[in-house]
Amino acid sequence: MTLSIVASFVILGLLLILIEIFIVPGFIVGIVGFVMVVVGVYFTYNDHGKFYANILLALIAVVMTIVVVYAFRNGAWDMFSNKETISGKANDIQELEIKIGDTGKTISALRPSGIADINNQRVEVHSEGSFIPSGAEVEVNKIIKNKIYIKIQ
């Protein structure tokens, strides 16, 4: 295989890997690019000898190192990270003014857990294993650690 075809394989493969890193997240484009680079290096070893193949491998290593360093500094990896935060919290019984016998209304359906409004406080509640529809009048049955168990009134 001629040197221009081998160079085309390597350059196109590196471009596909760059597209994978900076534009199209997933694995298909990167895998195709990696395979093209490997084919280019294989044919360089096979047709042009170790000297040129080692030079090609060194160039690929330098280019990919520069790309990875640039990607970290440029923030390209940010598109792979989740930026959402969880704003919910577990019930803190010491802060809540809820006791056994208090009544309220479910905000969401309980399958077996969900959200209820008890004493004008929005809290996570649990049923004793049965389904309780949204909007049902409920009563606090028991409190164990930070879990509030309710039953239909």
N, C-alpha and C positions, 0 to 999 in steps of 0.2 A: 504494500500500500504506500502511496506517495506521502511525502512529508506534509504536503498541503492538506490532504484528506485527514491525516492524523491530527494535524493542528486544528482543523475544522471540528473534528469530534471533541477535542479537549476544550476548545473555546466555547462551542455550543453547550457542552456539558457544564462548564463553569457558569455560563450565563443562566442556564436552567436552575442551577443551585442558587445563584443570586436571586433569581425570580422567586424561588421557593422561600428564601429567607426574608426578602423585603416586601413581596407583593402577595403571593398566593400561599397562605398557610395550608398545610396538609402534607402528604408524603409523596404523591404520585410524581409531581414535577421534579422534586428533589431526587427521587430514586432514578428517574429516567436520566437526569443530569449526571448522577453518580455513575450509572452504568456506562454512559457515553465517555466519561473521563477514564474509567477503567479500561474500556475498549481501546481508547486512544493510547493509553500507556502500554497496554499489552502489545498492540501492533508496533509501537515504537521499540519495545524490547525485541520483538520478533524480527522486524525488518531493518532496523537501523542501529541496533547494538546497545550495549549497556551504557556507553558514555552518554549518548543523546537521551536515552530513557532516564538516566539518573538526573541529568540536567532538567528534563521535563518534570520529574517528580519534585525536584527542589523548587522550581518555579511555581508549581501548583501549591506546594506547601506555603511558600511566601505569600502568594496571592490570597489563599484562603485564610491565612493568619491575619493579613491586613483587613480582609473583609469582615472577619469575626470581631476584631478589635473595633473597627468602624461601626459595626452593627451594635455593639454594646454601648459605645459612646453616643451613637446617634439615637438610641432609644428604639431601635427596630424590634427588640425583644418585648417591648411593652404591649404589642398587639397580641402576644401569646399569654399575657397575664390577666387575671381577673381583678378589676378595680372596684368591684362592689363590696360594700361592707354590710355586715349583719347588724341591724339596729335593734333587733329583739333582745329580750333578756328573760332569764328564768324568774319565776315568782320568788320574791324575797318576803317570806311570811312575816318577818319582824317589821318590815316597812308597811305591809298591808294591814288594813283594819278589817280583816275578815275572820269570822269565827264560825264554828259549827252552828247550823240553824239559820244562817243568813240566807236571804233569797235574792234572786236576780233573774236575768234573761240571757239565753244563749245568743251570741252574735253569729257564730258559725255552727254548722252541723258538727256534732261530736261523733267521731268514728274510731275509736272511743275517746279521742281527745280533741279539743278545739278551744275556742275563745268564748268567754262569757262576761257579761257586765254584772258585777256583784258589788253592791254598795257604791255605785258610781265609779267603780274601778274596773278597768279592762284587764282580765287575768286569764292565764291558761288553766283550763280545767279538764278533768278526766271523768268519764262515766265508768260505771262498774262493768263495762264490757258491752253494753247495749247502745244502739244507735239513738241519739237524741237530735231531733231536727233543729234547725235554726229558728230562733224566735220563741222557743219553749220556756215556760216559767220553771225555774229549777231552785233547788235548795242545797246548801252545802251539807254533805253527809259526813265527811271526815277529812282531816288534814294530816297527811303523813309527810314529814320532812318538808319539801317545797312543793308537794303535789296536793292540789285541792280536788277532792272527789265530790261529785254532785249526783243528785237524783232528780227525776221529774217530780214536781210538786203535786 
